[in-house]
Amino acid sequence: MNLKQEILLIEDERNICNFIMTTLRTQDYKVTFAGTAASGLSLAASGCPDLILLDLGLPDMDGLDVIRNIREWSNLPIIVISARTQEQEKVDALDAGADDYITKPFGTSELMARIRTALRRSALNNMSAFAENRYEAANLIIDYEKHIVTVDGKIIHFTQIEYKILTFLARNAGKVITYDTLITHVWGPFADSNNRILRVNMANIRRKMEKNPADPQYIFTEIGIGYRMIDNENL
Ligand code: CA
């Protein structure tokens, strides 16, 4: 089975859209298209693009904010397209989380080379994430493949939401994860969710896995910021 890789193009200029879409389809990529930042963000969240081509000059939102929004919940490669050539703008886009930058006007071969590079890097990152199929710290084991969590060898049952919260924190063990990042990852970028629902879920997670939920040893609260999971000892 050879699935086509999907590219989401967010660009408001019709001529450039047509050029890029024709080029990509000729190269056997699947292309979806959005003419505004809002529809682009919605497609990025609802579809599963392998890569995003993003025009920085969109009618409804600054392209940098689009990058920041996507980076709150996804690592998928983003290549920025812009007519503007200022160095600072490239830096800003990369700082915001873009993977690469291409300046209009550009040729087909340059565009294809950038896309291939970004997709290859992304595939390598995903492979190393998969290779790490287990989290282990202080008698807590999470088997990502089997979806099994044990504490002191005893299986703990979590709801789907609880498991998503727990594994996101575990995959980022040792790092402070903000409430917003966590909410966006678990409920999606446009979810009508809030800190209160997250806190309720966290209370349930701790009740199930912590010996003393008031004095947690696995997931710590960084007051006013978010949560931090104890470091994975196997890394
Ligand atoms: Ca534009």
Residues whose N, C-alpha, C, O or C-beta is under 5 A from the ligand:
A	BS01	CA	D12 E13 D55 G57 L58
